[in-house]
Amino acid sequence: MLEFFKLGHYRVTLTPESTICMPAFNKGGILRGAFGTSLKRLVCSMDKRTGCGLCILKDKCAYTLIFNPTGINPAKRLQNVPRGYVLKPPLEREKEYTPDRPLSFEMILIGDRINYLPYVIVSLIELGKAGIGLNRGRFILGDIRVTSTYPPLEKSSDSIYDPVSNTVKNILNPITGSELLEYARKINRHKVTLQFLTPARIKFNPTAEKGKSNVVRVPEFHHIIRRLRDRINALSITYCGGPIDVDFKGIAERAAEVKTREANIRWIEIKRKSRTQPVQHDQSGFIGEITFEGDLEEFLPLIILGEYVHVGEDAVFGNGWYRIQYS
């Protein structure tokens, strides 16, 4: 199912020079915006008024290929492709980070976007000079560790960045789809509990009519599988060289047979102001735990990969992040 897929899983530590002030929530939005601004400042040679759409270098530009990859896939259905990265923000509600309490987050690079890790590193180094957070607190890039084991909570990792010498080790260690498939064969095939750590916003269109999608507040199993199926397939086509091998219609129909055993979730209201337009984006979603029971075997690879790539809207901000709870 996931033979083409691979990803890089990194844990990044930012060491403040004094204090960095961050909001209790939505740290992912700040991290993403600051990263994108720093990356564009680093690589863009165009006038700001021109925009990426008219740039003759957009097909080869690191900013476009990482941060704003609109239209890079020839398939008509995938013109608005998902970004080839995911930010996993700090989950604590801490508002201040200091040299003694660094700011750490995780980042996923998908498929051939792993090759752009040097751009990510240099962007973070330059961002440290400009500052981040509510007070533009400056920092140094303290450490980057690459994790090549599953589950994601495993502590085994290798440091690939030395802040003293400002050097990067050539350690890729991508996690492959084949490895995830192998792990999927070892876990419970009849019951799974998903703990949603950040708001998940999932839409479902029961009639397939245009404009008839509705936000799901209490998801059924097939709602999650449908979104994972579509997201992972789009990522695989765009960044990993080919589609996933799955019966698209059949897997959704079979997912509808899986039952919810227990749901302990709540709805979180979140609005995000656009940095480029005078509008607010609704990032509200559900968090909490849901336990499903049924014949889960064919769904487990998607569920396991979803821990990395998230599910639902605004995944690059860190939304839709869940973990499998192992009993």
Backbone as numpy.savetxt, mean C-alpha at the origin, in Angstrom:
# Nx Ny Nz CAx CAy CAz Cx Cy Cz
-1.45 -19.13 -9.37 -2.27 -17.92 -9.37 -1.42 -16.65 -9.37
-0.33 -16.64 -8.60 0.47 -15.43 -8.42 1.89 -15.59 -8.95
2.08 -16.42 -9.96 3.42 -16.76 -10.41 4.24 -15.55 -10.83
3.60 -14.53 -11.38 4.32 -13.35 -11.86 4.68 -12.39 -10.73
3.99 -12.50 -9.63 4.02 -11.42 -8.63 5.30 -11.45 -7.79
5.80 -10.24 -7.49 6.87 -10.09 -6.51 6.78 -8.69 -5.92
7.33 -8.52 -4.73 7.29 -7.23 -4.07 8.47 -7.08 -3.14
8.82 -5.84 -2.85 9.83 -5.53 -1.85 9.16 -4.91 -0.64
9.55 -5.39 0.55 8.93 -4.93 1.80 10.02 -4.26 2.65
9.85 -2.96 2.89 10.89 -2.17 3.55 10.33 -1.49 4.80
11.18 -1.41 5.82 10.84 -0.64 7.01 11.81 0.54 7.10
11.24 1.75 7.11 12.02 2.98 7.04 11.97 3.68 8.39
13.12 4.15 8.85 13.19 4.89 10.11 13.73 6.29 9.85
12.97 7.30 10.27 13.37 8.69 10.16 13.75 9.19 11.56
14.97 9.67 11.71 15.44 10.14 13.01 15.38 11.67 13.05
14.47 12.25 13.84 14.32 13.71 13.88 15.58 14.39 14.40
15.86 15.59 13.90 16.95 16.39 14.44 16.53 17.02 15.76
15.25 17.36 15.89 14.73 17.88 17.16 13.37 17.24 17.43
12.29 17.83 16.88 10.95 17.28 17.06 10.19 17.35 15.73
9.49 16.29 15.42 8.56 16.27 14.30 7.15 16.15 14.87
6.27 17.07 14.51 4.89 17.04 14.98 4.00 16.45 13.88
3.27 15.40 14.25 2.39 14.73 13.31 0.99 14.63 13.91
-0.03 14.50 13.08 -1.38 14.29 13.62 -1.51 12.90 14.23
-2.47 12.76 15.10 -2.68 11.44 15.71 -3.13 10.43 14.66
-3.88 10.91 13.67 -4.37 10.04 12.60 -3.90 10.58 11.25
-4.07 9.77 10.22 -3.77 10.18 8.84 -2.30 10.50 8.61
-1.42 9.82 9.31 0.01 10.02 9.05 0.38 9.55 7.64
-0.37 8.57 7.13 -0.09 8.08 5.79 -0.25 9.15 4.75
-1.26 10.01 4.89 -1.48 11.08 3.94 -0.32 12.07 3.92
0.19 12.40 5.10 1.31 13.33 5.18 2.57 12.71 4.59
2.82 11.45 4.91 4.01 10.77 4.39 3.96 10.68 2.87
2.80 10.32 2.34 2.67 10.19 0.89 2.86 11.53 0.20
2.20 12.57 0.70 2.31 13.88 0.08 3.72 14.42 0.11
4.39 14.25 1.25 5.76 14.75 1.38 6.71 13.97 0.48
6.52 12.65 0.41 7.35 11.83 -0.46 7.19 12.23 -1.92
5.94 12.40 -2.36 5.70 12.79 -3.74 6.29 14.14 -4.09
6.14 15.11 -3.17 6.70 16.44 -3.41 8.21 16.39 -3.51
8.84 15.63 -2.63 10.30 15.52 -2.64 10.79 14.83 -3.90
10.10 13.76 -4.31 10.49 13.04 -5.52 10.36 13.92 -6.75
9.28 14.67 -6.86 9.09 15.54 -8.02 10.13 16.64 -8.05
10.43 17.21 -6.90 11.45 18.26 -6.83 12.82 17.72 -7.25
13.03 16.44 -6.96 14.32 15.83 -7.25 14.52 15.57 -8.75
13.47 15.12 -9.44 13.65 14.65 -10.82 13.04 15.55 -11.88
12.13 16.44 -11.52 11.38 17.19 -12.52 12.16 18.43 -12.97
12.23 18.61 -14.30 12.90 19.78 -14.86 11.92 20.71 -15.57
10.62 20.39 -15.48 9.61 21.17 -16.18 9.12 22.33 -15.32
8.55 23.31 -15.98 7.88 24.40 -15.29 6.66 23.83 -14.56
6.43 24.25 -13.33 5.33 23.73 -12.53 3.99 23.92 -13.24
3.86 24.96 -14.03 2.59 25.25 -14.69 2.32 24.29 -15.85
3.36 23.62 -16.34 3.21 22.72 -17.48 2.48 21.45 -17.09
2.86 20.86 -15.97 2.23 19.63 -15.52 2.81 18.42 -16.23
2.56 17.26 -15.65 3.13 16.02 -16.18 2.53 15.64 -17.53
1.26 15.99 -17.77 0.58 15.55 -18.98 1.25 16.01 -20.27
1.89 17.17 -20.25 2.51 17.72 -21.44 4.01 17.49 -21.50
4.56 16.81 -20.52 6.00 16.60 -20.46 6.42 15.49 -21.42
7.44 15.75 -22.22 7.89 14.76 -23.20 8.67 13.63 -22.54
9.03 13.80 -21.28 9.82 12.79 -20.58 8.96 11.94 -19.64
7.65 12.13 -19.67 6.81 11.50 -18.66 6.86 9.98 -18.70
7.11 9.40 -19.87 7.13 7.94 -19.97 8.37 7.33 -19.36
9.37 8.16 -19.07 10.61 7.67 -18.47 10.92 8.33 -17.12
10.04 9.20 -16.68 10.27 9.97 -15.46 9.98 9.13 -14.21
10.89 9.15 -13.26 10.71 8.37 -12.03 9.49 8.84 -11.26
9.20 10.14 -11.27 8.04 10.64 -10.55 6.76 10.08 -11.15
6.64 10.13 -12.48 5.45 9.60 -13.14 5.33 8.10 -12.93
6.41 7.38 -13.08 6.37 5.93 -13.02 6.10 5.41 -11.61
6.52 6.16 -10.60 6.30 5.73 -9.21 5.03 6.34 -8.64
4.90 7.65 -8.77 3.90 8.38 -8.00 2.62 8.66 -8.78
2.72 8.79 -10.09 1.57 9.22 -10.87 1.50 8.48 -12.20
1.29 7.13 -12.18 1.43 6.32 -13.38 0.17 6.24 -14.25
-0.55 7.34 -14.42 -1.78 7.34 -15.21 -1.51 7.01 -16.67
-2.23 6.01 -17.19 -2.16 5.71 -18.60 -0.97 4.91 -19.05
-0.17 4.34 -18.12 1.02 3.61 -18.57 0.67 2.19 -19.00
-0.55 1.73 -18.72 -0.94 0.40 -19.15 -1.79 0.49 -20.40
-1.47 -0.31 -21.44 -2.22 -0.21 -22.70 -3.66 -0.71 -22.62
-3.97 -1.55 -21.63 -5.33 -2.07 -21.52 -6.30 -0.94 -21.19
-7.39 -0.85 -21.93 -8.34 0.25 -21.76 -8.90 0.30 -20.35
-9.18 -0.88 -19.77 -9.78 -0.92 -18.44 -8.80 -0.47 -17.36
-7.50 -0.43 -17.67 -6.49 -0.13 -16.65 -5.77 1.18 -16.91
-6.44 2.12 -17.57 -5.79 3.40 -17.82 -5.48 4.11 -16.51
-6.36 4.01 -15.53 -6.08 4.56 -14.21 -5.58 3.44 -13.31
-4.33 3.11 -13.48 -3.77 1.96 -12.79 -3.45 2.30 -11.34
-3.43 1.30 -10.47 -3.00 1.56 -9.10 -1.51 1.86 -9.05
-1.12 2.66 -8.08 0.29 2.97 -7.92 1.06 1.71 -7.56
2.34 1.67 -7.94 3.15 0.49 -7.69 3.84 0.50 -6.35
3.25 1.19 -5.39 3.80 1.21 -4.03 2.65 1.32 -3.04
2.92 0.98 -1.80 1.96 1.13 -0.71 2.72 1.64 0.51
2.16 2.63 1.17 2.71 3.11 2.44 1.93 2.50 3.59
2.65 1.96 4.56 2.04 1.45 5.78 2.45 2.39 6.91
1.55 3.29 7.30 1.91 4.35 8.24 2.05 3.84 9.66
2.65 4.65 10.54 2.68 4.29 11.96 1.25 4.16 12.48
1.01 3.14 13.28 -0.34 2.91 13.79 -0.57 3.59 15.14
0.51 3.95 15.84 0.33 4.60 17.13 -0.23 6.01 16.95
-0.83 6.52 18.00 -1.42 7.86 17.95 -0.44 8.93 18.42
0.81 8.62 18.41 1.84 9.56 18.83 1.81 10.82 17.97
1.95 11.98 18.64 1.93 13.25 17.92 3.29 13.89 17.80
4.25 13.45 18.62 5.59 14.03 18.56 6.64 12.93 18.48
7.57 13.14 17.55 8.69 12.23 17.39 9.99 13.00 17.62
10.91 12.39 18.32 12.16 13.04 18.72 13.33 12.14 18.37
14.58 12.64 18.55 15.74 11.78 18.29 15.71 10.48 19.08
15.09 10.51 20.26 14.99 9.30 21.08 13.78 8.45 20.71
12.86 9.02 19.95 11.67 8.29 19.51 11.48 8.54 18.01
12.20 7.80 17.18 12.14 8.03 15.73 10.78 7.68 15.15
10.55 8.16 13.95 9.33 7.89 13.19 9.62 6.75 12.21
8.88 5.66 12.34 9.09 4.51 11.46 7.80 4.18 10.71
7.96 3.77 9.48 6.83 3.31 8.68 7.33 2.25 7.71
6.40 1.57 7.05 6.76 0.55 6.09 6.36 0.98 4.68
7.06 0.42 3.73 6.77 0.73 2.32 6.89 -0.53 1.49
5.94 -0.71 0.60 5.94 -1.83 -0.33 6.20 -1.30 -1.73
7.15 -1.89 -2.44 7.36 -1.62 -3.86 7.02 -2.88 -4.64
6.26 -2.74 -5.70 5.68 -3.89 -6.39 6.35 -4.11 -7.74
6.75 -5.35 -7.99 7.28 -5.75 -9.29 8.48 -4.96 -9.72
8.43 -4.42 -10.94 9.59 -3.69 -11.46 9.81 -2.35 -10.78
8.89 -1.92 -9.91 9.11 -0.68 -9.16 10.15 -0.87 -8.06
10.51 -2.10 -7.77 11.62 -2.35 -6.84 12.90 -1.71 -7.36
13.04 -1.66 -8.69 14.24 -1.07 -9.30 14.37 0.42 -9.02
13.27 1.05 -8.57 13.30 2.48 -8.31 13.58 2.80 -6.83
13.98 1.80 -6.07 14.30 2.04 -4.66 15.34 3.15 -4.47
16.39 3.25 -5.30 17.33 4.37 -5.12 16.67 5.74 -5.18
15.66 5.90 -6.05 14.95 7.19 -6.11 14.19 7.45 -4.81
13.62 6.39 -4.25 12.90 6.52 -2.98 13.86 6.97 -1.89
15.03 6.35 -1.84 16.00 6.66 -0.80 16.49 8.10 -0.91
16.87 8.51 -2.12 17.37 9.88 -2.30 16.26 10.90 -1.99
15.03 10.58 -2.37 13.91 11.49 -2.07 13.73 11.65 -0.58
13.87 10.56 0.18 13.73 10.65 1.63 14.88 11.43 2.26
16.08 11.27 1.72 17.22 12.04 2.22 16.98 13.53 2.00
16.53 13.89 0.81 16.26 15.30 0.51 15.07 15.83 1.31
14.07 14.97 1.53 12.93 15.38 2.34 13.35 15.72 3.75
14.34 14.99 4.26 14.83 15.27 5.60 15.37 16.68 5.74
15.94 17.22 4.68 16.47 18.58 4.71 15.36 19.62 4.67
14.25 19.29 3.98 13.12 20.22 3.87 12.20 20.14 5.08
12.10 18.94 5.68 11.25 18.76 6.85 9.91 18.13 6.51
9.27 17.59 7.52 8.00 16.91 7.35 7.12 17.17 8.56
5.84 16.95 8.39 4.92 17.07 9.52 4.32 18.46 9.63
3.59 18.68 10.71 2.88 19.93 10.92 3.83 21.10 11.15
5.05 20.82 11.61 6.02 21.87 11.89 7.23 21.82 10.96
7.14 21.02 9.91 8.26 20.85 8.99 9.54 20.46 9.74
9.41 19.51 10.61 10.55 19.05 11.38 11.54 18.30 10.51
12.80 18.65 10.67 13.84 18.01 9.85 14.29 16.70 10.48
14.83 15.83 9.62 15.27 14.52 10.09 16.41 14.02 9.21
17.04 12.96 9.66 17.96 12.22 8.81 17.38 10.83 8.58
17.66 10.28 7.43 17.23 8.92 7.14 18.07 7.98 7.98
17.44 7.36 8.99 18.20 6.58 9.96 18.52 5.17 9.51
17.53 4.49 8.92 17.74 3.09 8.55 16.66 2.66 7.58
17.00 1.72 6.73 16.02 1.03 5.88 16.33 -0.46 5.98
15.33 -1.22 6.32 15.49 -2.67 6.43 14.56 -3.35 5.44
15.04 -4.40 4.80 14.24 -5.16 3.85 13.86 -6.48 4.49
12.56 -6.79 4.45 12.05 -8.03 5.04 11.70 -8.99 3.91
12.25 -10.18 3.98 12.03 -11.15 2.89 11.34 -12.41 3.38
10.64 -12.31 4.50 9.98 -13.48 5.06 8.49 -13.20 5.24
7.73 -14.27 5.32 6.30 -14.18 5.59 6.02 -15.01 6.85
5.13 -14.58 7.77 4.23 -13.42 7.69 4.97 -12.08 7.82
4.30 -10.97 7.50 4.92 -9.65 7.60 5.39 -9.30 9.00
4.84 -9.96 10.03 5.24 -9.65 11.40 6.57 -10.29 11.77
7.12 -11.13 10.91 8.40 -11.75 11.20 9.46 -10.68 11.41
10.42 -10.96 12.32 11.44 -9.98 12.66 12.68 -10.10 11.78
12.77 -11.14 10.98 13.95 -11.34 10.15 14.03 -10.28 9.06
15.11 -9.51 9.06 15.28 -8.46 8.06 16.75 -8.09 7.96
17.09 -7.42 6.88 18.46 -6.99 6.64 18.49 -5.48 6.46
19.46 -4.82 7.10 19.63 -3.38 6.91 20.32 -3.15 5.57
19.76 -2.24 4.77 20.34 -1.98 3.45 20.86 -0.55 3.32
20.74 0.25 4.38 21.18 1.64 4.30 22.00 2.01 5.53
23.16 2.64 5.29 24.04 3.11 6.36 24.04 4.63 6.36
23.40 5.27 7.36 23.31 6.73 7.36 24.66 7.42 7.59
25.62 6.73 8.18 26.92 7.33 8.44 27.70 7.51 7.14
27.77 6.43 6.36 28.51 6.49 5.09 27.62 6.85 3.91
26.30 6.92 4.16 25.32 7.23 3.11 25.42 6.24 1.95
25.54 4.97 2.29 25.66 3.93 1.27 24.50 2.95 1.36
24.20 2.32 0.23 23.10 1.35 0.14 23.66 0.00 -0.27
23.27 -1.03 0.45 23.68 -2.38 0.09 22.76 -2.92 -1.00
23.33 -3.68 -1.91 22.55 -4.24 -3.01 21.89 -5.55 -2.56
20.93 -5.41 -1.66 20.18 -6.56 -1.16 18.72 -6.35 -1.57
18.24 -7.12 -2.53 16.87 -6.95 -3.01 15.89 -7.83 -2.23
16.17 -9.13 -2.17 15.34 -10.07 -1.41 13.84 -9.86 -1.62
13.36 -9.88 -2.85 11.91 -9.70 -3.04 11.13 -10.91 -2.53
9.92 -10.65 -2.11 8.98 -11.71 -1.75 8.22 -12.08 -3.01
8.19 -13.34 -3.37 7.59 -13.77 -4.63 6.21 -14.38 -4.41
5.43 -14.36 -5.47 4.11 -14.99 -5.42 4.20 -16.47 -5.13
5.24 -17.12 -5.65 5.41 -18.55 -5.41 5.61 -18.83 -3.92
6.35 -17.98 -3.25 6.57 -18.15 -1.81 5.26 -17.98 -1.04
4.45 -17.03 -1.44 3.17 -16.81 -0.77 2.22 -17.97 -1.03
2.25 -18.52 -2.24 1.43 -19.69 -2.54 1.83 -20.87 -1.67
3.12 -21.04 -1.46 3.60 -22.14 -0.62 3.13 -21.97 0.81
3.17 -20.74 1.31 2.71 -20.50 2.68 1.21 -20.71 2.81
0.47 -20.34 1.76 -0.99 -20.48 1.80 -1.42 -21.92 2.00
-0.60 -22.86 1.59 -0.93 -24.28 1.73 -0.79 -24.76 3.18
-0.20 -23.94 4.03 0.11 -24.38 5.39 -0.85 -23.84 6.44
-1.74 -22.92 6.07 -2.58 -22.30 7.08 -4.01 -22.83 7.00
-4.79 -22.48 7.99 -6.16 -22.97 8.14 -6.99 -22.68 6.89
-7.57 -23.70 6.30 -8.33 -23.55 5.07 -9.82 -23.36 5.31
-10.23 -23.34 6.59 -11.66 -23.32 6.89 -12.10 -22.11 7.71
-11.16 -21.40 8.30 -11.53 -20.22 9.09 -10.39 -19.21 9.04
-10.76 -17.93 8.90 -9.75 -16.88 8.89 -10.33 -15.64 9.57
-9.49 -14.99 10.37 -9.87 -13.73 11.01 -8.98 -12.62 10.46
-9.61 -11.57 9.95 -8.89 -10.42 9.42 -9.05 -9.25 10.38
-7.92 -8.68 10.80 -7.93 -7.50 11.66 -7.59 -6.28 10.80
-8.58 -5.42 10.59 -8.38 -4.22 9.79 -7.80 -3.12 10.69
-6.57 -2.72 10.36 -5.82 -1.78 11.19 -6.08 -0.34 10.80
-6.36 -0.10 9.53 -6.66 1.24 9.04 -7.98 1.18 8.27
-8.69 2.32 8.15 -10.02 2.30 7.54 -10.02 1.69 6.14
-10.91 0.74 5.94 -11.08 0.10 4.62 -12.38 0.62 4.00
-12.26 1.15 2.82 -13.42 1.70 2.11 -13.61 0.88 0.84
-14.64 0.05 0.84 -14.90 -0.88 -0.25 -16.26 -0.55 -0.87
-16.29 -0.53 -2.20 -17.55 -0.30 -2.92 -17.93 -1.57 -3.66
-19.25 -1.76 -3.79 -19.76 -2.93 -4.48 -20.91 -2.52 -5.37
-20.89 -3.06 -6.59 -21.93 -2.76 -7.57 -22.67 -4.06 -7.89
-23.80 -4.31 -7.25 -24.49 -5.60 -7.43 -25.09 -5.80 -8.81
-25.35 -4.71 -9.55 -26.00 -4.83 -10.85 -25.05 -4.60 -12.02
-23.84 -4.13 -11.72 -22.83 -3.81 -12.75 -23.25 -2.63 -13.63
-24.28 -1.90 -13.21 -24.68 -0.71 -13.95 -23.77 0.46 -13.58
-23.45 1.28 -14.56 -22.58 2.41 -14.33 -23.17 3.36 -13.29
-22.37 3.74 -12.32 -22.80 4.68 -11.29 -23.62 4.06 -10.17
-23.70 2.73 -10.12 -24.53 2.06 -9.12 -23.71 1.47 -7.96
-22.45 1.81 -7.85 -21.62 1.29 -6.77 -21.99 1.95 -5.44
-22.01 1.17 -4.39 -22.31 1.68 -3.06 -21.21 1.29 -2.08
-20.97 2.15 -1.11 -19.98 1.86 -0.07 -20.52 0.79 0.87
-19.69 -0.19 1.16 -20.07 -1.29 2.05 -19.58 -0.98 3.46
-20.49 -0.93 4.42 -20.10 -0.62 5.80 -19.80 -1.89 6.60
-20.51 -2.97 6.31 -20.23 -4.27 6.95 -19.98 -5.26 5.82
-18.72 -5.54 5.50 -18.43 -6.32 4.31 -18.72 -7.81 4.47
-19.20 -8.40 3.41 -19.24 -9.85 3.31 -17.93 -10.32 2.68
-17.68 -11.60 2.76 -16.41 -12.14 2.28 -16.20 -11.85 0.80
-17.25 -11.99 -0.01 -17.09 -11.80 -1.44 -16.77 -10.35 -1.79
-17.21 -9.38 -0.96 -16.86 -7.98 -1.20 -15.34 -7.82 -1.14
-14.71 -8.41 -0.15 -13.27 -8.30 0.02 -12.53 -9.02 -1.10
-12.97 -10.23 -1.43 -12.30 -11.01 -2.47 -12.40 -10.33 -3.82
-13.56 -9.77 -4.15 -13.70 -9.07 -5.43 -12.69 -7.93 -5.56
-12.56 -7.15 -4.50 -11.64 -6.01 -4.56 -10.19 -6.47 -4.57
-9.85 -7.50 -3.80 -8.50 -8.04 -3.85 -8.19 -8.60 -5.23
-9.12 -9.34 -5.79 -8.93 -9.92 -7.12 -8.60 -8.85 -8.15
-9.41 -7.80 -8.18 -9.23 -6.75 -9.19 -7.95 -5.95 -8.95
-7.69 -5.62 -7.69 -6.50 -4.80 -7.39 -5.21 -5.58 -7.68
-5.15 -6.82 -7.22 -3.93 -7.61 -7.41 -3.71 -7.90 -8.88
-4.77 -8.14 -9.62 -4.63 -8.38 -11.06 -4.09 -7.14 -11.78
-4.62 -5.97 -11.44 -4.15 -4.74 -12.07 -2.68 -4.49 -11.73
-2.30 -4.72 -10.49 -0.90 -4.56 -10.10 -0.01 -5.54 -10.85
-0.47 -6.77 -10.97 0.32 -7.80 -11.63 0.53 -7.50 -13.11
-0.53 -7.07 -13.79 -0.43 -6.74 -15.21 0.55 -5.58 -15.43
0.43 -4.56 -14.59 1.18 -3.33 -14.81 2.64 -3.43 -14.39
2.90 -4.12 -13.29 4.25 -4.09 -12.72 4.96 -5.44 -12.69
4.22 -6.53 -12.92 4.83 -7.85 -12.77 4.80 -8.68 -14.06
4.40 -8.09 -15.15 4.54 -8.75 -16.44 3.38 -9.59 -16.92
2.30 -9.69 -16.16 1.18 -10.48 -16.63 0.07 -10.57 -15.62
-1.12 -11.04 -16.02 -2.27 -11.14 -15.12 -2.15 -12.33 -14.18
-2.92 -12.31 -13.12 -3.00 -13.47 -12.25 -3.88 -14.53 -12.91
-3.61 -15.78 -12.60 -4.36 -16.90 -13.19 -5.53 -17.24 -12.27
-6.70 -16.70 -12.58 -7.85 -16.90 -11.73 -9.13 -16.87 -12.55
-10.10 -17.63 -12.13 -11.45 -17.62 -12.72 -12.19 -16.43 -12.11
-12.20 -15.30 -12.81 -12.68 -14.05 -12.22 -14.14 -14.14 -11.76
-15.00 -14.63 -12.61 -16.41 -14.71 -12.24 -16.65 -15.81 -11.22
-16.03 -16.94 -11.43 -16.25 -18.08 -10.54 -15.76 -17.85 -9.13
-14.61 -17.18 -8.98 -14.07 -16.99 -7.64 -14.96 -16.06 -6.83
-15.59 -15.09 -7.49 -16.52 -14.20 -6.80 -17.78 -14.95 -6.37
-18.27 -15.82 -7.25 -19.46 -16.60 -6.92 -19.19 -17.55 -5.76
-18.03 -18.19 -5.77 -17.70 -19.12 -4.68 -17.41 -18.38 -3.38
-16.89 -17.18 -3.48 -16.64 -16.38 -2.28 -17.94 -16.02 -1.57
-19.02 -15.90 -2.33 -20.32 -15.58 -1.74 -20.83 -16.70 -0.85
-20.26 -17.90 -0.98 -20.69 -19.03 -0.15 -19.99 -19.06 1.20
-18.93 -18.27 1.36 -18.23 -18.19 2.65 -19.03 -17.31 3.60
-19.20 -17.77 4.82 -20.06 -17.08 5.78 -19.25 -16.28 6.80
-19.90 -15.23 7.29 -19.32 -14.44 8.37 -19.69 -15.08 9.69
-18.69 -15.48 10.46 -18.95 -16.07 11.77 -19.09 -14.99 12.83
-18.25 -13.97 12.76 -18.28 -12.91 13.78 -17.72 -11.63 13.18
-18.33 -10.51 13.49 -17.84 -9.21 13.01 -17.84 -8.22 14.16
-16.68 -7.71 14.47 -16.54 -6.70 15.52 -15.84 -5.50 14.90
-16.62 -4.72 14.16 -16.05 -3.60 13.41 -16.81 -2.32 13.73
-16.19 -1.20 13.41 -16.85 0.10 13.56 -16.42 1.00 12.41
-17.24 1.99 12.15 -17.04 2.89 11.03 -16.30 4.15 11.50
-15.28 4.55 10.77 -14.48 5.73 11.08 -14.70 6.78 10.00
-15.10 7.98 10.41 -15.31 9.07 9.46 -14.01 9.86 9.30
-13.52 9.95 8.05 -12.28 10.68 7.76 -12.46 11.45 6.46
-12.07 12.73 6.48 -12.06 13.55 5.28 -10.62 14.01 5.03
-10.23 14.01 3.76 -8.88 14.46 3.40 -8.98 15.62 2.43
-8.28 16.72 2.74 -8.24 17.86 1.85 -7.26 17.59 0.72
-7.67 17.91 -0.49 -6.80 17.75 -1.64 -5.73 18.84 -1.62
-4.50 18.45 -2.00 -3.41 19.42 -2.07 -3.43 20.20 -3.37
-4.18 19.71 -4.36 -4.16 20.34 -5.68 -5.52 20.92 -6.09
-6.61 20.54 -5.40 -7.93 21.02 -5.77 -8.70 21.41 -4.51
-9.64 22.36 -4.64 -10.40 22.82 -3.47 -11.54 21.87 -3.11
-11.21 20.60 -2.89 -12.22 19.60 -2.58 -11.73 18.73 -1.42
-12.69 18.02 -0.83 -12.37 17.06 0.21 -12.69 15.65 -0.28
-11.80 14.71 0.03 -12.01 13.33 -0.35 -12.47 12.54 0.88
-13.48 11.72 0.68 -14.00 10.90 1.76 -13.16 9.63 1.87
-12.45 9.49 2.97 -11.64 8.30 3.22 -12.19 7.48 4.40
-13.49 7.67 4.69 -14.12 6.93 5.77 -14.13 5.44 5.45
-14.07 4.61 6.49 -14.07 3.17 6.28 -14.22 2.42 7.59
-14.20 1.10 7.52 -14.39 0.28 8.71 -13.04 -0.23 9.21
-12.94 -0.40 10.51 -11.80 -1.05 11.15 -12.34 -2.10 12.11
-11.47 -2.98 12.58 -11.88 -4.01 13.51 -11.63 -5.40 12.96
-12.24 -6.40 13.58 -11.99 -7.80 13.22 -13.23 -8.47 12.63
-12.99 -9.30 11.62 -14.05 -10.10 11.01 -13.54 -11.52 10.85
-14.35 -12.49 11.27 -13.99 -13.90 11.12 -14.91 -14.54 10.08
-14.29 -15.22 9.12 -15.04 -15.90 8.06 -14.79 -17.40 8.14
-15.83 -18.18 7.77 -15.72 -19.64 7.75 -16.26 -20.19 6.44
-15.62 -21.25 5.97 -16.05 -21.90 4.74 -14.87 -22.58 4.07
-15.03 -22.92 2.81 -13.94 -23.51 2.05 -13.08 -22.37 1.51
-11.95 -22.10 2.18 -11.17 -20.89 1.90 -9.94 -21.13 1.03
-9.67 -22.36 0.68 -8.38 -22.70 0.09 -8.00 -21.83 -1.11
-8.91 -21.65 -2.06 -8.54 -20.92 -3.27 -8.40 -19.42 -3.03
-8.94 -18.92 -1.89 -8.90 -17.49 -1.61 -7.66 -17.08 -0.81
-7.01 -18.02 -0.17 -5.92 -17.69 0.75 -4.76 -16.95 0.09
-4.35 -17.32 -1.14 -3.27 -16.54 -1.75 -3.60 -15.05 -1.90
-4.84 -14.74 -2.30 -5.23 -13.34 -2.41 -5.25 -12.66 -1.05
-5.75 -13.37 -0.05 -5.84 -12.79 1.29 -4.44 -12.52 1.85
-3.51 -13.45 1.64 -2.15 -13.27 2.13 -1.48 -12.10 1.44
-1.60 -12.02 0.13 -1.00 -10.91 -0.60 -1.65 -9.58 -0.23
-2.94 -9.62 0.11 -3.62 -8.41 0.51 -3.07 -7.77 1.76
-2.42 -8.58 2.62 -1.76 -7.99 3.79 -0.73 -6.96 3.38
-0.09 -7.19 2.25 0.94 -6.28 1.77 0.35 -5.13 0.97
-0.55 -5.43 0.04 -1.01 -4.41 -0.91 -2.30 -3.71 -0.49
-2.95 -4.19 0.58 -4.17 -3.61 1.14 -5.36 -3.83 0.21
-6.53 -3.41 0.69 -7.75 -3.62 -0.07 -8.62 -2.37 0.02
-9.34 -2.06 -1.08 -10.21 -0.91 -1.07 -9.52 0.35 -1.58
-10.15 1.49 -1.35 -9.67 2.77 -1.86 -8.51 3.32 -1.03
-7.69 4.14 -1.68 -6.61 4.89 -1.03 -5.60 3.99 -0.32
-5.28 2.86 -0.96 -4.31 1.95 -0.38 -2.93 2.58 -0.25
-2.56 3.46 -1.20 -1.23 4.06 -1.14 -1.05 4.94 0.10
-2.16 5.44 0.66 -2.10 6.22 1.89 -1.95 5.33 3.13
-2.15 4.03 2.93 -2.13 3.11 4.06 -3.50 2.60 4.45
-4.56 3.03 3.74 -5.90 2.57 4.08 -6.11 1.12 3.62
-7.06 0.45 4.25 -7.35 -0.93 3.89 -6.28 -1.92 4.29
-5.50 -1.58 5.30 -4.42 -2.44 5.79 -5.00 -3.41 6.82
-4.82 -4.68 6.57 -5.28 -5.69 7.54 -4.19 -6.72 7.78
-4.36 -7.47 8.86 -3.49 -8.59 9.17 -4.33 -9.84 9.42
-3.80 -10.95 9.02 -4.44 -12.22 9.35 -4.09 -12.58 10.78
-5.11 -12.90 11.56 -4.90 -13.33 12.94 -4.78 -14.83 12.99
-3.62 -15.33 13.38 -3.39 -16.76 13.43 -3.66 -17.29 14.83
-4.49 -18.32 14.92 -4.84 -18.89 16.23 -3.84 -19.97 16.63
